[in-house]
Amino acid sequence: MGPLTCGVRWPIIGPPRQIRCANMLALRYSSRFIRSTRGAVHLTRRNLLTERFSLNEEWALRHQTLDMLALGGDYEWVAAVQKKFLGGGTASAVDVDAAVCAAEEKDQLEDLIDLVYRLRHTSNTADTLQSTEYALVRTILKHNAVDWLFKLLNDTINYGVFLNEHSACLAIDHLLETKNFAGAARVVSFVMQQEMFSCELLNLLSVYATLRCLELPPEQRVFATNNESSSDTSEDDSNEEDVKIMRLAYLKNEYSDDHYDIVDTDRLLGKTLLWMLKECSSLSEKSVVDSVKLIGTLLYGHFDEFAKIAESGSPLLPSAIDLCRKEVQRRLTTEGESNQKFNEQLLEKLDECTLLDNVSSASLCSLLEEQIRRVQPSEEKKIMDTQKKLFKDWTAQRVALISAQVYLPFKAEALNCRLRIKEIKRQKAELEAKREMLYFFENRMKWEDQARRKDQIFNELKDQSAGSDSSEEQYSATLFEKIDSLFTVLYNTVNSESIDCNLLCPNTDP
């Protein structure tokens, strides 16, 4: 084998000229790849974001901590956590977190998602770590399993996976790079619904991805929601014989919060554009802002605002007006005569718009991309610094929780044993008291007879000791006979059944 160049080992075959060509070829292709500490090769060339933004090296450091904790291999630990859920058991949140953070292979994705699903349906879901969601999203993006990504994000109730600023930027950029513009816009809609507006780079990237999606034909920019996918599955799986009819006392009126309940794709894209644009503080060009607002108000259905922008006389980009005109013409053909007059009025409003001449050839997406490039260095650094700090915090938290989970169970088990012994003694005392109450009347006559017999013996002893003139030896013999008779009675009674000592030995003077 030949020299190792940038993590790529090339065979040396042939004269030195071929060796130099091989090394040059290695340098040419190695700039697109890096090798992580676990031996996996990652493609880091980004569409908009820089290679350094992915933080592959910093994220790979988590394996050092996991190896120090001696949890075993990633496959072994995933299997161990799965066993904890079998038979009605539960695994802790840090168990699932360690499994998700340690696994990296594509064939482990389904097991990891199953662990997250099971954890979500236990009482430990409140302890779910943020690193669990982040690690799962990164593993999905690494293997381009976008179907799993949308399944998780569409069903947050059952999976509880949410994006943060860094993972959202990675997901949007990955989907843009793979030309999945509709998927990128769908991720942006989740960002809008989560109201993550604190990151300027994410806001600009969201507007850019939404506009790229709107450049697609209408039939390609439709993405299924969770409700649609679940209903389709239920219709396919159900049979007429299995359908059960239930009578309900009442039905709730249909209600939409105009946020999470939006199912129309165009309306969702329009609201996403308007909300994300409002948070873009660095976008100061009025023509660009008004052009994006024009598109957003049309899609969102705010036609009054649409008319105000069109009639304001503010110069708008021709690309924005063309996009709006295509959308209105599409509605004219699909909606028929029901809204024909209204759509014709919208076309008239578009004809009245003032065009911006000096950038007639520039598109909205190109202008947004230029703005992203301007703020990219400073904004990327902010997100990277924040995420690096989160990596350290997550590592410290994971180590503390795993250490506590390893050593504290011994103390907890001892405490549980003491509490169980105390509870058993209490239950035993209660059962003994109940037993005495249940058998009291059944044994009452026998106990009273034994008590009278005892009193009679003591009375005879008292009489003999008071009026007898016999010798001391005779008195002692008689006394021992009476005592022996008394103990015989007591012995027979004790052997037959348990008796109350207070009844046998009342407070009497001998």
C-alpha atoms as one frame of an Amber mdcrd trajectory, in Angstrom:
protein
   0.000   0.000   0.000   1.147   3.506  -0.741   1.302   6.672   1.321  -1.681
   7.868   3.298  -2.849  11.191   1.890  -5.573  13.081   3.766  -7.120   9.912
   5.098  -7.222   8.158   1.681  -4.751   5.298   1.051  -3.835   4.859  -2.598
  -1.967   1.883  -4.102   1.434   2.560  -5.617   1.533   0.833  -8.975   3.787
   1.914 -11.787   6.482   4.533 -12.247   6.851   7.732 -10.177   4.797   9.680
 -12.731   1.781   7.515 -11.946   2.487   7.926  -8.235   2.366  11.709  -8.558
  -0.871  11.476 -10.517  -2.366   9.253  -7.841  -1.353  11.695  -5.108  -2.793
  14.637  -7.050  -6.009  12.700  -7.512  -6.086  12.001  -3.787  -5.651  15.693
  -2.992  -8.380  16.567  -5.452 -10.967  14.304  -3.891  -9.847  14.422  -0.279
 -10.994  18.055   0.051 -14.553  16.784  -0.094 -14.142  14.184   2.623 -12.948
  13.963   6.214 -12.493  10.885   8.360 -13.971  10.905  11.830 -12.389   9.293
  14.874 -14.742   6.326  14.521 -13.579   5.556  10.987 -16.704   6.732   9.148
 -16.289   8.924   6.073 -18.547  11.979   5.936 -19.364  14.164   2.977 -18.967
  17.684   4.309 -19.216  19.867   1.199 -22.185  22.112   1.851 -24.517  23.966
  -0.469 -24.717  27.244   1.451 -23.090  26.598   4.803 -19.371  26.010   5.252
 -17.749  22.657   5.934 -16.661  23.788   9.387 -20.251  24.526  10.354 -21.113
  20.823  10.610 -18.798  20.449  13.669 -18.002  16.849  12.768 -14.799  16.761
  14.801 -16.393  18.233  17.919 -19.378  15.915  17.647 -17.103  12.869  17.269
 -15.531  13.576  20.677 -18.629  12.151  22.374 -17.315   8.645  21.639 -14.339
   9.206  23.920 -16.631   9.847  26.868 -18.870   6.909  26.009 -15.839   4.615
  25.761 -14.601   5.797  29.174 -17.945   4.856  30.701 -17.387   1.240  29.558
 -20.865   0.806  28.154 -19.688  -1.695  25.569 -20.057  -1.433  21.806 -22.820
   0.564  20.220 -24.630  -2.564  19.009 -24.340  -4.225  22.430 -25.597  -1.171
  24.291 -28.559  -0.702  21.942 -29.513  -4.349  22.507 -29.134  -3.929  26.281
 -31.450  -0.917  26.309 -33.971  -2.781  24.172 -34.028  -5.607  26.731 -34.939
  -3.117  29.460 -38.155  -2.305  27.616 -39.138  -5.957  27.223 -41.669  -7.469
  29.580 -43.165  -4.151  30.598 -39.888  -2.719  31.901 -38.525   0.746  31.275
 -35.160   2.261  30.475 -33.967   5.590  31.753 -33.607   8.639  29.531 -29.822
   8.544  29.788 -29.815   4.887  28.671 -31.604   5.843  25.467 -29.408   8.917
  25.058 -26.215   6.863  25.277 -27.564   4.381  22.728 -28.605   7.081  20.245
 -25.344   9.012  20.629 -23.162   5.918  20.269 -24.846   4.434  17.191 -23.845
   5.645  13.740 -24.733   2.892  11.282 -27.698   2.934   8.948 -28.964  -0.484
  10.018 -29.347   0.861  13.572 -31.727   3.669  12.647 -34.904   1.647  13.057
 -33.800   0.391  16.477 -32.918   3.905  17.619 -36.265   5.296  16.519 -38.005
   2.431  18.307 -36.129   3.275  21.519 -37.138   6.933  21.262 -40.748   5.888
  20.656 -40.778   3.577  23.673 -39.191   6.204  25.910 -41.799   8.721  24.788
 -44.555   6.431  26.077 -43.101   5.976  29.571 -43.007   8.183  32.635 -39.319
   8.880  31.921 -40.145  10.951  28.855 -39.975  14.125  30.952 -36.254  13.394
  31.489 -35.452  13.107  27.770 -32.134  14.801  27.006 -31.736  17.348  24.223
 -28.716  15.463  22.946 -30.973  12.489  22.131 -32.997  14.480  19.612 -29.921
  16.149  18.164 -27.994  12.884  17.744 -30.928  11.145  16.086 -31.365  13.974
  13.572 -27.651  13.942  12.718 -27.656  10.173  12.183 -30.684  10.456   9.896
 -29.056  13.215   7.843 -25.806  11.273   7.654 -27.554   8.393   5.883 -29.999
  10.625   3.960 -32.988   8.889   5.565 -35.290  11.865   5.001 -38.418   9.703
   5.185 -37.593   8.931   8.823 -36.879  12.612   9.457 -40.305  13.729   8.290
 -41.990  10.874  10.118 -40.455  12.029  13.397 -41.101  15.728  12.854 -44.679
  15.115  11.709 -45.489  13.034  14.801 -43.967  14.897  17.729 -46.578  13.473
  20.106 -45.356   9.903  19.684 -41.644  10.622  19.178 -40.967  13.967  20.859
 -38.183  14.972  18.444 -37.679  18.707  17.940 -34.998  20.649  16.110 -32.650
  23.214  17.570 -30.964  26.023  15.611 -27.915  24.011  14.578 -29.735  20.821
  13.604 -32.360  22.851  11.711 -29.645  24.598   9.678 -27.983  21.255   8.956
 -31.272  19.690   7.856 -32.274  22.594   5.593 -28.831  22.809   4.011 -28.691
  19.037   3.461 -32.079  19.015   1.727 -31.135  22.011  -0.413 -27.922  20.272
  -1.434 -29.829  17.158  -2.492 -32.320  19.336  -4.455 -35.158  18.346  -2.150
 -36.608  21.852  -2.043 -40.056  20.729  -0.906 -38.496  18.849   1.992 -36.406
  21.877   2.955 -39.536  24.035   2.979 -41.288  21.456   5.137 -38.475  21.636
   7.693 -38.751  25.433   7.601 -42.447  25.157   8.417 -41.545  23.176  11.551
 -39.084  25.919  12.497 -41.841  28.495  12.060 -44.288  26.485  14.146 -41.677
  26.117  16.891 -41.139  29.899  16.638 -37.344  29.653  16.544 -36.580  33.208
  15.479 -33.478  34.043  17.512 -30.956  33.001  14.829 -30.559  35.397  11.894
 -28.843  32.819   9.693 -31.676  30.353  10.214 -34.263  33.038   9.399 -32.582
  33.946   6.105 -32.009  30.300   5.245 -35.689  29.589   5.898 -36.889  32.349
   3.556 -34.443  31.176   0.895 -35.549  27.524   1.150 -39.230  28.492   0.964
 -38.659  30.564  -2.169 -36.749  27.685  -3.774 -39.734  25.455  -3.069 -42.106
  27.970  -4.672 -40.067  27.810  -7.876 -41.178  24.195  -8.280 -44.314  23.258
 -10.211 -47.420  23.057  -7.980 -47.599  19.269  -8.207 -44.043  18.963  -6.832
 -44.382  21.286  -3.847 -47.014  19.259  -2.045 -45.854  17.513   1.110 -47.984
  15.120   3.124 -48.854  15.974   6.691 -49.054  13.555   9.578 -52.851  13.484
   9.476 -52.922  12.550   5.817 -50.345   9.798   6.162 -52.051   8.278   9.174
 -55.466   8.358   7.523 -54.138   6.700   4.384 -52.560   3.949   6.453 -55.731
   3.332   8.406 -57.810   3.117   5.228 -55.457   0.589   3.695 -55.286  -1.610
   6.776 -58.975  -1.637   7.658 -61.518  -4.161   6.418 -65.270  -3.796   6.396
 -65.639  -6.704   8.823 -63.220  -5.115  11.302 -64.913  -1.705  11.338 -66.602
  -0.971  14.666 -69.334   1.641  14.960 -69.492   3.610  18.189 -72.163   6.037
  19.333 -70.837   9.315  20.648 -72.686  11.678  22.928 -71.604  14.673  20.846
 -69.098  15.760  18.227 -66.799  18.719  18.655 -67.109  21.493  16.137 -64.306
  21.725  13.630 -61.627  24.088  14.879 -58.363  25.313  13.413 -55.782  27.350
  15.305 -54.320  28.594  11.986 -50.900  27.446  13.097 -50.403  23.766  13.868
 -53.665  22.827  12.143 -52.763  24.242   8.725 -52.880  21.408   6.191 -52.969
  23.377   2.928 -49.444  23.510   1.534 -49.686  26.944  -0.098 -51.215  28.491
   2.999 -48.497  26.969   5.185 -45.770  28.237   2.853 -47.310  31.704   2.847
 -47.431  31.947   6.623 -43.888  30.607   6.854 -42.653  33.295   4.464 -44.360
  36.111   6.353 -43.303  35.008   9.830 -39.693  34.229   8.962 -39.321  37.407
   6.888 -40.532  39.506   9.813 -37.605  38.211  11.908 -34.911  38.892   9.266
 -33.410  42.010  10.817 -30.458  42.149   8.410 -32.653  42.247   5.307 -33.049
  45.995   4.804 -33.751  46.301   1.052 -37.362  47.404   0.833 -37.873  46.048
  -2.672 -36.832  42.555  -1.574 -38.924  42.678   1.598 -42.041  43.899  -0.215
 -41.579  41.331  -2.974 -41.449  38.481  -0.460 -44.450  39.934   1.387 -46.402
  40.047  -1.874 -45.847  36.327  -2.398 -46.545  35.455   1.228 -49.815  37.383
   1.473 -51.086  35.807  -1.755 -50.363  32.263  -0.596 -51.532  32.853   2.977
 -54.814  34.368   1.802 -54.348  37.865   3.251 -55.666  39.567   0.154 -56.152
  42.960   1.793 -52.446  43.135   2.591 -51.723  41.855  -0.911 -53.714  44.715
  -2.433 -51.993  47.299  -0.209 -48.534  46.168  -1.306 -49.555  46.086  -4.972
 -51.093  49.572  -4.821 -48.360  51.135  -2.689 -46.194  52.016  -5.672 -43.146
  50.434  -4.062 -40.857  48.922  -6.719 -41.062  45.140  -6.762 -38.885  42.490
  -8.327 -40.191  41.139 -11.648 -39.463  37.566 -10.514 -41.839  37.995  -7.561
 -44.613  39.392  -9.759 -44.159  36.586 -12.284 -44.403  33.992  -9.516 -47.613
  35.570  -8.196 -49.082  35.794 -11.687 -48.419  32.092 -12.326 -50.078  31.206
  -9.036 -53.206  33.242  -9.802 -53.443  31.799 -13.309 -53.182  28.312 -11.872
 -56.083  29.081  -9.557 -58.102  30.356 -12.501 -57.773  27.004 -14.230 -58.253
  24.798 -11.156 -60.978  26.664  -9.268 -63.194  27.234 -12.285 -65.904  29.888
 -12.356 -66.462  29.987  -8.602 -63.641  32.466  -7.947 -62.963  33.575 -11.503
 -63.919  37.198 -10.939 -61.862  37.446  -7.770 -58.771  35.937  -9.410 -59.134
  38.313 -12.352 -59.091  41.195  -9.892 -55.860  39.823  -8.432 -54.329  39.778
 -11.907 -55.327  43.400 -12.362 -53.606  44.285  -9.100 -50.442  42.569 -10.315
 -50.541  44.543 -13.562 -50.595  47.752 -11.530 -47.411  46.884  -9.617 -44.289
  48.980 -10.136 -41.340  47.002 -11.461 -37.766  47.450 -10.308 -35.771  48.023
 -13.482 -32.158  48.082 -12.357 -32.206  44.440 -11.210 -34.663  43.067 -13.726
 -32.596  39.938 -14.253 -32.025  39.214 -10.556 -34.208  36.658  -8.817 -35.359
  36.689  -5.239 -33.378  33.554  -4.445 -30.133  35.031  -5.763 -30.613  38.199
  -3.705 -31.382  36.141  -0.596 -28.297  34.023  -1.206 -26.148  37.154  -1.415
 -27.549  38.333   1.905 -26.819  34.937   3.455 -23.206  35.165   2.261 -22.836
  38.594   3.861 -23.960  37.543   7.329 -22.665  33.975   7.139 -19.241  34.373
   8.845 -20.504  36.101  11.978 -23.782  34.194  12.268 -22.171  30.801  11.725
 -19.668  31.563  14.459 -22.478  32.412  16.899 -24.304  29.148  16.242 -21.100
  27.110  16.346 -19.996  28.609  19.660 -23.410  27.943  21.164 -23.448  24.368
  19.894 -19.908  23.669  21.140 -20.963  24.781  24.598 -23.990  22.495  24.347
 -21.708  19.583  23.436 -19.715  20.121  26.637 -22.838  20.513  28.754 -24.400
  17.386  27.267 -21.244  15.366  27.907 -21.029  16.481  31.539 -24.717  15.795
  32.073 -24.474  12.344  30.488 -21.478  11.369  32.632 -23.181  12.575  35.815
 -26.431  10.744  35.084 -24.753   7.474  34.103 -22.492   7.582  37.171 -25.477
   8.203  39.411 -27.363   5.394  37.722 -24.474   2.969  38.312 -23.636   3.706
  41.987 -26.854   4.956  43.514 -28.925   1.812  42.900 -27.060   0.001  45.716
 -28.089   2.644  48.239 -31.529   2.820  46.765 -31.912  -0.964  46.982 -30.897
  -0.974  50.656 -33.375   1.784  51.385 -36.092  -0.101  49.540 -35.349  -3.233
  51.603 -35.676  -1.316  54.867 -38.922   0.224  53.755 -40.256  -3.167  52.695
 -39.331  -4.743  56.065 -41.058  -1.915  57.900 -44.143  -2.336  55.763 -44.174
  -6.119  56.331 -44.016  -5.629  60.114 -46.874  -3.170  59.966 -49.003  -5.537
  57.894 -48.145  -8.431  60.242 -49.304  -6.431  63.284 -52.532  -5.538  61.511
 -53.173  -9.175  60.619 -52.514 -10.300  64.219 -54.972  -7.745  65.551 -57.573
  -8.860  63.026 -56.996 -12.500  64.020 -57.597 -11.760  67.691 -60.785  -9.940
  66.832 -62.044 -12.766  64.612 -61.369 -15.584  67.145 -62.118 -13.675  70.346
 -65.719 -14.831  70.826 -64.929 -18.356  69.671 -62.329 -18.844  72.455 -63.943
 -16.639  75.084 -65.595 -19.451  77.115 -62.427 -21.516  77.174 -60.319 -18.560
  78.299 -62.831 -17.709  81.054 -62.843 -21.330  82.309 -59.055 -21.345  82.471
 -59.066 -18.024  84.293 -61.585 -19.349  86.890 -59.519 -22.516  87.364 -56.437
 -20.383  87.986 -58.282 -18.221  90.540 -59.538 -21.345  92.325 -56.016 -22.748
  92.646 -54.660 -19.486  94.018 -57.541 -19.246  96.481 -56.879 -22.776  97.745
 -53.218 -21.930  98.199 -54.122 -18.844 100.177 -56.539 -20.759 102.404 -54.033
 -23.495 103.104 -51.280 -21.024 103.900 -53.556 -19.094 106.297 -55.249 -21.916
 108.351 -53.008 -24.966 108.027 -51.071 -26.314 111.037 -49.101 -28.811 108.962
 -45.371 -28.886 108.928 -43.282 -26.890 106.494 -42.440 -30.001 104.474 -46.116
 -30.911 104.005 -46.954 -27.348 103.068 -44.176 -27.251 100.462 -45.260 -30.574
  98.951 -48.869 -29.422  98.703 -47.779 -26.101  97.185 -45.649 -27.767  94.524
 -48.519 -30.116  93.615 -50.875 -27.182  93.103 -48.299 -25.284  91.038 -47.596
 -28.388  88.961 -51.320 -28.781  88.343 -51.537 -25.133  87.318 -48.629 -25.405
  84.863 -50.132 -28.575  83.412 -53.326 -26.706  82.656 -51.407 -23.820  81.144
 -49.232 -26.132  79.052 -52.233 -27.969  77.619 -53.937 -24.705  76.797 -50.911
 -23.220  75.066 -50.420 -26.341  72.988 -54.054 -26.398  71.933 -54.173 -22.794
  70.714 -52.914 -19.305  71.405 -54.496 -17.601  74.442 -54.483 -14.122  75.810
 -51.902 -13.762  78.578 -53.849 -10.940  80.187 -56.796 -13.317  80.769 -54.582
 -16.053  82.237 -52.615 -13.730  84.488 -54.925 -11.039  85.874 -53.681  -8.597
  88.465 -54.376 -10.695  91.612 -52.353 -10.856  94.757 -51.060 -14.359  95.685
